[in-house]
Structure formats: C-alpha cells, structure tokens
Amino acid sequence: MTAAGSTRLRTRAAALVGVLCVAAAVTGCSGAEPSEGDGCANDRDLHRAQTLAALSFITSHPDPAVVVEQGSGCHAASGQIGAGREYYWENMDEHLVMAFHQAIAEKDGWKPAPDLDQVGTPSATAPTWSPSDGFLCYTKLLDGSAAYLRLYFQDSSTHGPEGTVYDVDAWFPGPAEGPGC
C-alpha cells in the first residue's frame, strides 16, 4: 500500500469512527440500526444508513467471531453515511476472515476499489492493495451513488489485543470527501 493510501485509510477510519460514535451515543451500541438523533439529515440518508447496516459484508462473520461493537448513522459535519461492526475472535485466523469477507463481497457484486491518487482519480496501477496488505476495499453503486466496503485488522482495541479484533464498515462518502478507501 502506498503512503498516500495508508493516510486515506486512517482518514476514512477516523471519519467512520465519528459516524459510529454518533450512533453509539444514541443507541449505546445495542444495535446497528440508526435512529432519531443519529446525524441523518433526512429520510433518504436514514434509509441509506439502514441499507448499509444490513449488508451481508457487515452482518455475516465466520465462527467463532462475535460482535463487540456496532453502529450506523450519518456524520452531520462531513455528510458521510456509514455502518460498521467490530468483531472479536480469540486466536483469530486472519486468512479465513479475509477469504470469508472477500467471498461475500464478490458474491454480492462488489468490485475491488481502485487505489486513488491524491486528486481522487484511479492510479495507473489500480488497485494496489491486496488481501495480503491486511485489508479489503470494495465499491459498487447503491442507490445511484458509489458506496464502499472495507475490512481491516486493528493493532489493538478496547475489545482485545492485536490479532483478535477486526472491523468491517460500509459507507457513502460525504460531499466534500473523495472516493475510495
């Protein structure tokens, strides 16, 4: 992964954490469904957040992974609409996790998202990421707009040390955000 790609990944993760924190504050992370006060400006955005929260990529997981955190909603400042879950799996098999979610994404018609240059256009060598990089990124049109899926492994989390926690998320970028992971 390029340095710019790594920076974009951290930026996207931070933005989605903001969406999930809004949802968590409202729902207490008891459910992935957005609700009143979730930052969604209108019914269309609320519906989009619900659609993302219901995606198989988000809701399915290999056994024995368990959901430890989830949320969905809209980030009022950026306009990003997102949903995500964090899974815990003691003695996790990262290759199994990657293969499981890769198969779901491809079965549901998602395509690998290209690595984008700094101005948001596909680079000549897109995509430059691969499952061996420790994350997946996919895209497809949903509701007439580009949406993205991502899986990544955390260094550590409040829910477990490195090697036991992974995250999946889906989002529609906000108006001021560039495309891609």
Contacts in CASP RR format, 6 or more apart in sequence:
PFRMAT RR
TARGET T0000
AUTHOR 0000-0000-0000
METHOD contacts of the structure
MODEL  1
MTAAGSTRLRTRAAALVGVLCVAAAVTGCSGAEPSEGDGCANDRDLHRAQ
TLAALSFITSHPDPAVVVEQGSGCHAASGQIGAGREYYWENMDEHLVMAF
HQAIAEKDGWKPAPDLDQVGTPSATAPTWSPSDGFLCYTKLLDGSAAYLR
LYFQDSSTHGPEGTVYDVDAWFPGPAEGPGC
1 9 0 8 1.000
1 115 0 8 1.000
1 128 0 8 1.000
1 129 0 8 1.000
1 133 0 8 1.000
2 115 0 8 1.000
2 128 0 8 1.000
4 117 0 8 1.000
4 118 0 8 1.000
5 115 0 8 1.000
5 116 0 8 1.000
5 129 0 8 1.000
5 181 0 8 1.000
8 116 0 8 1.000
8 180 0 8 1.000
8 181 0 8 1.000
9 135 0 8 1.000
9 150 0 8 1.000
9 152 0 8 1.000
9 181 0 8 1.000
12 150 0 8 1.000
12 171 0 8 1.000
12 180 0 8 1.000
12 181 0 8 1.000
13 152 0 8 1.000
13 167 0 8 1.000
15 75 0 8 1.000
15 78 0 8 1.000
15 80 0 8 1.000
15 171 0 8 1.000
15 177 0 8 1.000
16 80 0 8 1.000
16 82 0 8 1.000
16 84 0 8 1.000
16 169 0 8 1.000
16 171 0 8 1.000
18 75 0 8 1.000
19 72 0 8 1.000
19 73 0 8 1.000
19 74 0 8 1.000
19 75 0 8 1.000
19 80 0 8 1.000
19 81 0 8 1.000
19 82 0 8 1.000
19 171 0 8 1.000
20 69 0 8 1.000
20 70 0 8 1.000
20 71 0 8 1.000
20 72 0 8 1.000
20 73 0 8 1.000
20 82 0 8 1.000
20 84 0 8 1.000
20 169 0 8 1.000
22 37 0 8 1.000
22 38 0 8 1.000
22 39 0 8 1.000
22 73 0 8 1.000
22 74 0 8 1.000
22 75 0 8 1.000
22 76 0 8 1.000
23 29 0 8 1.000
23 32 0 8 1.000
23 34 0 8 1.000
23 38 0 8 1.000
23 71 0 8 1.000
23 72 0 8 1.000
23 73 0 8 1.000
24 69 0 8 1.000
24 71 0 8 1.000
26 34 0 8 1.000
26 35 0 8 1.000
26 36 0 8 1.000
26 37 0 8 1.000
26 38 0 8 1.000
27 33 0 8 1.000
27 34 0 8 1.000
27 35 0 8 1.000
27 38 0 8 1.000
27 71 0 8 1.000
29 69 0 8 1.000
29 70 0 8 1.000
29 71 0 8 1.000
31 70 0 8 1.000
31 71 0 8 1.000
32 53 0 8 1.000
32 58 0 8 1.000
32 59 0 8 1.000
32 70 0 8 1.000
32 71 0 8 1.000
32 72 0 8 1.000
32 83 0 8 1.000
32 84 0 8 1.000
32 85 0 8 1.000
33 50 0 8 1.000
33 53 0 8 1.000
33 72 0 8 1.000
34 40 0 8 1.000
34 46 0 8 1.000
34 49 0 8 1.000
34 50 0 8 1.000
34 53 0 8 1.000
34 71 0 8 1.000
34 72 0 8 1.000
34 73 0 8 1.000
34 74 0 8 1.000
38 46 0 8 1.000
38 49 0 8 1.000
38 72 0 8 1.000
38 73 0 8 1.000
38 74 0 8 1.000
39 73 0 8 1.000
39 74 0 8 1.000
39 75 0 8 1.000
39 76 0 8 1.000
40 46 0 8 1.000
40 49 0 8 1.000
40 73 0 8 1.000
40 74 0 8 1.000
40 81 0 8 1.000
41 74 0 8 1.000
41 76 0 8 1.000
41 79 0 8 1.000
45 73 0 8 1.000
45 74 0 8 1.000
45 79 0 8 1.000
45 81 0 8 1.000
46 73 0 8 1.000
46 74 0 8 1.000
48 81 0 8 1.000
48 142 0 8 1.000
48 143 0 8 1.000
48 172 0 8 1.000
49 72 0 8 1.000
49 73 0 8 1.000
49 74 0 8 1.000
49 81 0 8 1.000
49 82 0 8 1.000
49 83 0 8 1.000
50 72 0 8 1.000
51 142 0 8 1.000
51 143 0 8 1.000
52 58 0 8 1.000
52 72 0 8 1.000
52 81 0 8 1.000
52 82 0 8 1.000
52 83 0 8 1.000
52 84 0 8 1.000
52 147 0 8 1.000
52 170 0 8 1.000
52 171 0 8 1.000
52 172 0 8 1.000
53 59 0 8 1.000
53 70 0 8 1.000
53 71 0 8 1.000
53 72 0 8 1.000
53 82 0 8 1.000
53 83 0 8 1.000
53 84 0 8 1.000
55 83 0 8 1.000
55 108 0 8 1.000
55 149 0 8 1.000
55 170 0 8 1.000
56 104 0 8 1.000
56 107 0 8 1.000
56 108 0 8 1.000
57 101 0 8 1.000
57 104 0 8 1.000
57 105 0 8 1.000
57 108 0 8 1.000
57 110 0 8 1.000
57 138 0 8 1.000
57 149 0 8 1.000
57 151 0 8 1.000
57 168 0 8 1.000
57 170 0 8 1.000
58 83 0 8 1.000
58 84 0 8 1.000
58 85 0 8 1.000
58 168 0 8 1.000
58 169 0 8 1.000
58 170 0 8 1.000
59 85 0 8 1.000
60 100 0 8 1.000
60 101 0 8 1.000
60 104 0 8 1.000
61 67 0 8 1.000
61 85 0 8 1.000
61 87 0 8 1.000
61 100 0 8 1.000
62 89 0 8 1.000
62 93 0 8 1.000
62 96 0 8 1.000
62 97 0 8 1.000
62 100 0 8 1.000
64 89 0 8 1.000
64 90 0 8 1.000
65 87 0 8 1.000
65 88 0 8 1.000
65 89 0 8 1.000
65 92 0 8 1.000
65 97 0 8 1.000
65 166 0 8 1.000
66 87 0 8 1.000
66 88 0 8 1.000
66 89 0 8 1.000
67 85 0 8 1.000
67 86 0 8 1.000
67 87 0 8 1.000
68 86 0 8 1.000
68 87 0 8 1.000
68 88 0 8 1.000
68 157 0 8 1.000
68 159 0 8 1.000
68 165 0 8 1.000
69 85 0 8 1.000
69 86 0 8 1.000
69 159 0 8 1.000
70 83 0 8 1.000
70 84 0 8 1.000
70 85 0 8 1.000
70 86 0 8 1.000
71 83 0 8 1.000
71 84 0 8 1.000
71 85 0 8 1.000
72 82 0 8 1.000
72 83 0 8 1.000
72 84 0 8 1.000
73 81 0 8 1.000
73 82 0 8 1.000
73 83 0 8 1.000
74 80 0 8 1.000
74 81 0 8 1.000
74 82 0 8 1.000
75 81 0 8 1.000
75 82 0 8 1.000
75 174 0 8 1.000
78 174 0 8 1.000
78 176 0 8 1.000
78 177 0 8 1.000
79 174 0 8 1.000
79 175 0 8 1.000
79 176 0 8 1.000
80 171 0 8 1.000
80 172 0 8 1.000
80 173 0 8 1.000
80 174 0 8 1.000
80 177 0 8 1.000
81 171 0 8 1.000
81 172 0 8 1.000
81 174 0 8 1.000
82 169 0 8 1.000
82 170 0 8 1.000
82 171 0 8 1.000
82 172 0 8 1.000
83 169 0 8 1.000
83 170 0 8 1.000
83 171 0 8 1.000
84 167 0 8 1.000
84 168 0 8 1.000
84 169 0 8 1.000
84 170 0 8 1.000
85 167 0 8 1.000
85 168 0 8 1.000
85 169 0 8 1.000
86 154 0 8 1.000
86 157 0 8 1.000
86 159 0 8 1.000
86 165 0 8 1.000
86 166 0 8 1.000
86 167 0 8 1.000
87 165 0 8 1.000
87 166 0 8 1.000
87 167 0 8 1.000
87 168 0 8 1.000
88 159 0 8 1.000
88 160 0 8 1.000
88 164 0 8 1.000
88 165 0 8 1.000
89 97 0 8 1.000
89 164 0 8 1.000
89 165 0 8 1.000
89 166 0 8 1.000
90 164 0 8 1.000
91 164 0 8 1.000
92 163 0 8 1.000
92 164 0 8 1.000
92 165 0 8 1.000
92 166 0 8 1.000
94 134 0 8 1.000
94 153 0 8 1.000
94 163 0 8 1.000
94 166 0 8 1.000
97 151 0 8 1.000
97 153 0 8 1.000
97 166 0 8 1.000
98 131 0 8 1.000
98 134 0 8 1.000
98 136 0 8 1.000
98 151 0 8 1.000
99 131 0 8 1.000
101 136 0 8 1.000
101 151 0 8 1.000
101 168 0 8 1.000
102 131 0 8 1.000
102 136 0 8 1.000
105 136 0 8 1.000
105 138 0 8 1.000
105 149 0 8 1.000
109 140 0 8 1.000
110 138 0 8 1.000
110 139 0 8 1.000
110 140 0 8 1.000
110 149 0 8 1.000
111 138 0 8 1.000
111 139 0 8 1.000
111 140 0 8 1.000
112 127 0 8 1.000
112 129 0 8 1.000
112 137 0 8 1.000
112 138 0 8 1.000
112 139 0 8 1.000
113 127 0 8 1.000
113 137 0 8 1.000
113 138 0 8 1.000
113 139 0 8 1.000
113 148 0 8 1.000
113 180 0 8 1.000
113 181 0 8 1.000
114 122 0 8 1.000
114 123 0 8 1.000
114 126 0 8 1.000
114 127 0 8 1.000
114 180 0 8 1.000
115 122 0 8 1.000
115 123 0 8 1.000
115 125 0 8 1.000
115 126 0 8 1.000
115 127 0 8 1.000
115 128 0 8 1.000
115 129 0 8 1.000
116 122 0 8 1.000
116 123 0 8 1.000
116 126 0 8 1.000
116 178 0 8 1.000
116 179 0 8 1.000
116 180 0 8 1.000
117 123 0 8 1.000
120 178 0 8 1.000
120 179 0 8 1.000
120 180 0 8 1.000
127 137 0 8 1.000
129 135 0 8 1.000
129 136 0 8 1.000
129 137 0 8 1.000
129 181 0 8 1.000
134 152 0 8 1.000
134 153 0 8 1.000
135 150 0 8 1.000
135 151 0 8 1.000
135 152 0 8 1.000
135 153 0 8 1.000
135 181 0 8 1.000
136 149 0 8 1.000
136 150 0 8 1.000
136 151 0 8 1.000
136 152 0 8 1.000
137 148 0 8 1.000
137 149 0 8 1.000
137 150 0 8 1.000
137 180 0 8 1.000
137 181 0 8 1.000
138 148 0 8 1.000
138 149 0 8 1.000
138 150 0 8 1.000
139 146 0 8 1.000
139 147 0 8 1.000
139 148 0 8 1.000
139 149 0 8 1.000
139 179 0 8 1.000
139 180 0 8 1.000
140 146 0 8 1.000
140 147 0 8 1.000
141 147 0 8 1.000
142 172 0 8 1.000
145 172 0 8 1.000
146 172 0 8 1.000
146 173 0 8 1.000
146 179 0 8 1.000
146 180 0 8 1.000
147 170 0 8 1.000
147 171 0 8 1.000
147 172 0 8 1.000
148 170 0 8 1.000
148 171 0 8 1.000
148 172 0 8 1.000
148 173 0 8 1.000
148 179 0 8 1.000
148 180 0 8 1.000
148 181 0 8 1.000
149 168 0 8 1.000
149 169 0 8 1.000
149 170 0 8 1.000
150 167 0 8 1.000
150 168 0 8 1.000
150 169 0 8 1.000
150 170 0 8 1.000
150 181 0 8 1.000
151 166 0 8 1.000
151 167 0 8 1.000
151 168 0 8 1.000
152 166 0 8 1.000
152 167 0 8 1.000
153 162 0 8 1.000
153 163 0 8 1.000
153 165 0 8 1.000
153 166 0 8 1.000
153 167 0 8 1.000
154 162 0 8 1.000
154 165 0 8 1.000
154 166 0 8 1.000
154 167 0 8 1.000
155 162 0 8 1.000
156 162 0 8 1.000
156 165 0 8 1.000
157 165 0 8 1.000
159 165 0 8 1.000
173 179 0 8 1.000
173 180 0 8 1.000
END
